[in-house]
């Protein structure tokens, strides 16, 4: 059985001494698993199996070098790459994305994403909101945490929300549960042995300051058999019958559910198997593996050719019952050497997206799995003559949608001649989030969840499902 890792909940961060004792008493390998799995009973739409794969291009993808090329612009703007014709008549994208170009009819390309907060994290791509919104009570929850609240169930054998993001989104806790609390945190496996992603020195320091308790094990205690685990759980239930009589808060009943799902995951093995790529067919692994190009510049914080397998991992998790999976591809923060770095990164995205979409389609899953590909902002139209880089550009950025029964094979929005600003059909981050919620069967503008003060908060206060795709 494999050992996995995630972002655990510290005892000083809302975990009571009693819950820690319960976790230890059941013999589970890590306290954090129980905390992460505090899923409530399903509310209304819990039987739906619709899901979302949220792909974050960590650092901010350059619109001019991906899906909004401006070949008539001056050379200091248009850059070094040439366009390639897609399957959509009259629409071209970067030559480094030929696989996506060949199946462009399966995508909706958004060239007019607006409303960026300009922050270097993935939070806006996780929620639609600014990071500081409702900060005094924990902040807004990520979409996956909302799905956990509304559609999770205590007897699920897979957590509703899994965060595979590395880099800035991990360090800066972009996939946070916000005011929903640690019960709805994502499950965060440790991908370091599967996918190398070297953090920048500054982010290494940030991660170190968060503490060392990021590891949780999916193994049972070696001295605890499944029979003994069930026996201990039964004993706890008998002991708790006495305590429950004097527990007016309902915490005892809640802990029963928390432990129930933790045990379900550990004993079913389905979730652990989904995270074990050694169980995948070699041909499928090869399908999701990029090609080594010897003369391509490899930046220290960028992904390797194995990175498309993150998309395979996401597909396997969805098959295992996970409802929302967040993935990151790093590092698009190209303040320097933009073009050499894009030559390494864009083929990874191109390879992974083509493999994921065609794989889901062949399995009959594509209409049930919504895919979004985007970053925290775009990048400057003008190339820095000293560094050869493109800098942060919150005014407009690119995004791509696929699957989920959405109407694809179209290009949405347009920018001016230098891709500096949207001149038609601006699409806000909250519009995209409303669209994804819609695909999950959730009306985000008319659905509320209670904050810690008992006040109802709408899932989104602005934004509408995009009529072009729903």
N, C-alpha and C positions, 0 to 999 in steps of 0.2 A: 504494500500500500504506500502511496506517495505522501510526502509531507509538503504542505502548502503553507504560504505565509500571507498575512494581511495586516491591515492597520487596526490594531486592537484598541479597546477602550480602557483607559487607565482608571484605576479606582478613584483617583481624584477628579475624574471627569464624569461624574454622574452615576457611577456604579456603587451600589450600597454594599456594606460589609456582608449583609445577609445574602445578596445575590451572588457574591463571590463564594460564600460558603456553599451555596447550592450547586454552583458550577463545579466546585471541587468535589463535592460529595457525590455527584453523578459519575465522577471519574473521567470527564471529558478532558481532552488534551490541552485545551486552552480556554481561559475565561472569555476571551473575545468572541469566540464562535457563538456562544449563547447570547452575548450582548448584541452581536450583529443580527442574530436571527430572531429578535423580538418582534416577530411579525404578528399583526393583529388578524382577526378573522376577516375573510374576504367580504367586501362591501359591494353587493349588487352585481358587478361585472367580473367577479372572480373566476368565472368559468371560461372567460375569453382566453385564447392562447396567442393573441396578437403580441408582437414584441418589437423592440427597437435596438438597432446597433448604431451607436453614436461614435463616429470616427473623428477624432480631433487632430488636426494638423498643427501640432504643437509649435508655437512661435509665430504663426500668422503666415498663410500661404500668399504668394505674390499673384495677384489677379492677372497681370500682364504676361506672366510666364506659365499660365495654366489654361484658363477657359475664356479669357477676355483679351486676346492678343490684338495689338494695334500696329499693324504693319505699315500704315501710312504715317505714323508718328516719327519724329526725329530719332536718330539712332540712340541718343542718350536716354530715350524713353522706351523704345520698342525692344531693345536688348539684342541678345545673340541668337535666340531661337527662331525657328521657322514654323509655320503652321502646317497641320496635316488635316485633310478633309475627313469629316466624320460621316457616319451613316445618316446624318440629318442633312439634307440638301442645303448648301450655302453656309453651313456652320463649320468652323474650323477651331481646333484646339492645338495645344503645343505638341510639337513633334515627339516629345518625350512621353506622350500618352497615347500610343497607337492602339493599344488594346481597348482602352475606354472608347476611343474614337470609333472602333469597329462595331461596338454595341451601344452607340450613343442613343439609340431608340429606347434603351432601358433606363435612361436617366432623364431627370429634369435639371437643367443647368441654370443656376441663379447667378446672374452677373451684377446684381444690384443690392447686395446685402448691406444694410445700414443699421445704425443705432449702436455701434460698438462703444463700449466704455473705455477702450484703450488700455485695458489691464492685461498684464502678461500672465494669465492663468486661463483655465478652461471653464470658469464658473458660468459665464454668460451662455456658453454653448451647452451647459448642463441644465440651465433653468430659464434663461431668457432675461433674468433680472440682473441689476447691478449688484455687486458683491455686498455693498453696505445696506441694501434694502432689508428692513426689519432686523438690523444687526443687533439691536439691544436685547432681542429675545432669541438670538441664535442665527438669524438670517433666514433667507428663503431656502427651501429644500430643493435639491436636484430632482430632475424628473424621475430618475430611478427610485429615489426615496419616496416620492409621491406614489409611484406605482406600488412600492412595497406597502405603503399605508392603505391604499385603496383596493389592491388586488392580490396582496399577499395572504397566505393562509398558514396557520401553525403546523399543519400536517404536510406541507410541501417538502419534497426531498431535495429541493434546490433553492437557494436564496433568490428572491426576486431581482436583486440588483447586484451586478458584479462589475467592479472597476478594474480594468486592465491598463489604466493610464499610467504612464511613467513620465518622468521629467517634471515640468512645472505643475501640471494638474495634480500630481501626487503630492509634491512638496507643499503646494498651497491649498490642498484639500478642496479642490474644485467640486468633487462629487460628494459634497457634504449633505447631511440630513437636515441641517438648519434647525428650525424650531420644532421639527418632528422628533428630535432627540436621537440618542444612540440606538434606540430600537430599530431605526430604519437606515442605519449606516450601510454602505455597500460592503460586500465581501471583497477584500483586496488580496488576491494571491500574490506571492512573491515570484516575479517573472525573471529575476536576475540570472538564473541559471539557464533559462530558455532563450531570453532576448537580452543581449547586452545593450545597455543604454547608459553611457557615462554622463553623470550630472555635471553641469558647470560648477566651478568652485563655490560660487555664491550659493547655489542651491544645495550643494553638499552641506554647507554650514547650516542652512535653514532646516534641512532634514535632520541633522544631528541635534539641533535644538529642540526638535519635537520629541526626542527620546528614542530609546532603543526597542520599545515594545511594539514592533510592527509585525511580529511573527506569531502565527497561530498554526497549530498542527491539526491535520485532518486524521491523524492516527489515534486510535484508542490507546489508553495507557497499556503498556505491554503486559502488565500484571492483571489486566481487567478483560475478561472474555465477554463476548456478547451476552452470554447467559447471566454473568455476574452483573453486567450493565443493566439488563432488564430487571434483575432481582433488586439491585440498589434503587432503581427508579420506582419499583413497587413499594419498597420500604419507605422511601421518601414520601410517597403518596399517603401511606398510612400515618406516618408521623405528622404530615401536614394537615390531616383531617382535624387533629386537635388544634393546631395553630389557626386553621382557617376559621374556626368558630369565633376567634377573637380578632380576626383581621377584617375590619370594616372597609379598608381601602380597596380591596379586591386584588392586592398585589400577589397574593398566593395563587389565585386562579391564573393571573397573567404569567407567573413563573412556570406554572404547569405547561402553558402553551410554548413558552420560550424553550424550555428543555425538550419538549416534545419534538419541535422541529430540529433542534440540534441532534437529537438521537436519530431522527428520521434520515438526516443527511449522512451521518456517520455510518449507520447500519445499511442503508440502501446501496452505497457505493457509486451510485449513478453520477453524482456531481463530481466526485473525485476522479472517476474514469474519464469524464468529459475534459478535465484539465490535464489529462495524461496523453500527450500527443504520440507517445510510443505505441498506443493502441490503434492509431490511425493507419490505414493502408498506405504503403510506400508510394504508390502512384498518386494518391491524393496529397501526401506531403510534398512530393515533387511538384505537383500542380500549384501549390501555394509557396513555392520557394523561388526567389528571384535568381537572376543570372549574375555570375561574377564577371565584372568588366575590369580588367587589370589597369587600364589607363585612366580610370575615373577617380577624381579627388575625393577622399573620404574624410569628412570633417570629424573631429574628435567626438562630438556629441550627437552625431547622426546615427541612423539605424543601419543594420547590416542586411545582407540579402535574405536572411531568414525572417525578417520582419513581416512579410506578407502572411506568415503563419499565424500572426495575431488574429487575422481575419478568420482563419480556419478555427482557431480556438473559440472565437466568438460564435461561429456557426455551431460548434459542438455544444457550447453552453446553452444556446437557444434550444437545441434539440433535447438537452437534459432538463429543460423547464425554466431556465432563467428568462425573465421578462425584459430586462434592460441590461445591455452590455456596453460599456464605454471603453474605447480603444484609443491609443494615441500613436501617431507616427512623428518622430522627431528627427531633425531639429530645423524648423523653417524660419528661425530667427536670423535671417541672413543679412546682418549689418555689414558683413564683408563676404567677398567671394560668392556672391549670389549665384552666378551661372555655373561654376564648377560644382557647387553644392546641390543645385537643382538637377544636375546631370546624374547625381547619385540618388537623390530622394524621389524625384518624380517617377522614375521607373518602378520604384517600390510601391508607390501608391497605385500606379497604373496596373501593375501585375496583381496586386492584392484585390483591387476592386473588380477587375475582370474575373478573377478566380471566384470571388465571393458571390457575385451576382449570377454568373453562369452555374455555379454549384447549387445555389439556392433554387434557381429555376429548374434545374434537372431533378431536384428532389421534391418539387412541387411546393416549396416553402416560400417562394419569393413574394407572393401576394400577402402573406401573413407577417413578413419581416420588413419593417421600414428601416431604411438606411439613410443617414445624413452624414455628409462629409464637409467639414468647415473648420475655421480657426477663429482666433480671438479678434482678428482684424486683417485687412489687406496690407500691402506694402507700397512704398512710395513709387509713383510713376517714374520719377527721375532717378537715375542710377548715380550713386555717390562716386565721383571721379577718382577719389583718393582710395576708397576701400573696395570699389566694385560691388558694393552692396545696395540693397534696398532697405529702407528703414520703416518704422511703424506708420501705418496709414489707416486710422480708424474711420475715415470718411466713407469708405466703400470696400467691400471684399467679395470673394467668390464663395459659393456653396453648391453642393450637388445632392440631389435626392434620388432615391431609387426604391423599388419594392413597395410593400404595404398596400398594394392595390391602387397606387397612385397613377395618375395619368402622366406618362413619361414621353420621351421623344420630343421634347420641346425646350426652348431657351426662353428664360423669363428675365425681363429687365434689360436695360442697356446703360452704358456710361458714355461720357463725353469722349472726345478724340484722344485723350491721354489717359483714360480710365481713372480719372481723378475723382469723379462724383457721378452719382446715378442721375440720369436724365429721363428715365421712364421706369415705371413700376418698381419703386423702392420696396424692398422686402425687409422687414425688421426681424431681429432675432426672435421676438415674441410671436411673430407670424409663423415662423418655422416651428417653434415649440407648440403653438396651437394646432398646427397641421399634424405634428407627431402625436399629440394627445388625441386628436380626432381619429387617427388611424388605430389607436388603442381602444377606441370606443368611449373616450372621455371628453365631455364638453368642458373645456378648461375655463371658459368664461362664466359658466353657470354652476360649477362644482366648487364647493368650499371644504376646507379642512380647518380644524380649530387650532389656534395658536396657544401657547402656554397660559394665556390669560382667559382662555375660553371664547375668544372672539373668532368668528368665522373669517377665513381669508380665502379669497378666490384663487384658484391655481394660477390664473393670469389676470391681471388688471387691464391689459391691453392686448392687441393682436387678434387676428382672426385666421381660421384655417384658409389656406391659399385656394381660392376658387379654381385656379388653373389646374390644380392637381387632385383635388378631392371630389 
